């Protein structure tokens, strides 16, 4: 189950984390453009990005 305390966050489990890593390693995922800001990311910024991602990708959230 996904929750903010999950050590595999933003993944639900180690298996999903490894599947995603494999996709990156095989170059099936790519970052399409460079970051627009020179400001380093902090935990608050990462949390906000994660929340925005989850709002647009409901399949990562357990159904109620």
N, C-alpha and C positions, 0 to 999 in steps of 0.2 A: 504494500500500500504506500502511496506517495504521501509524504508529510514533510514539513519544513525541517524536522530533525533527522530525516533520512540521510544516512551517510553517502548514499549513491545519488543524491539530489543533483540534477533535476530528473534523474532516472528513478524508476520504481525499484530496481534491483540490479545486482551485479551483471546478470545476464543481459539486460537491456543496455547497460553501460558498455559492455564488451561488443555487443552487436553494433552500436553506434561507432565505437572506436574502429571496428573493422571496416565500416563504411568509409570513414575518413582515410584509413590506411590504404584502401583500394581506390582512393580519389573519387568516390561516388558522391561525396559532399565537398563543396568548395565555398570559400567566402568570395562573393561576387565582386566586392569592391572594398577598398581600404577604409578603415575607420575615419570618420570625418573630424574627429576631435583629437587634439594632442594631449588632452587632460587624461591622466591615468584613472582607470576604473577603481572604485572603492566598493565595499560591501553593500552600501545603501544603493548605489547605482546598479550593481548586479542584481540585487533583490527586486528593484523596480523593473529591470529588463526581464527578469524571470516571470514576474507577475504579469507583465504585458504579454509575454509569450504564451503563458498559460491561458489568458483570457481569449486569445485568438486560436488556441489549439486545445480544445476541450478534451480530446482523446487522451491527454496526459493526466487528467483529473478523474478520480474515482467518481462514478455516478452515485447519487444520494438515494 
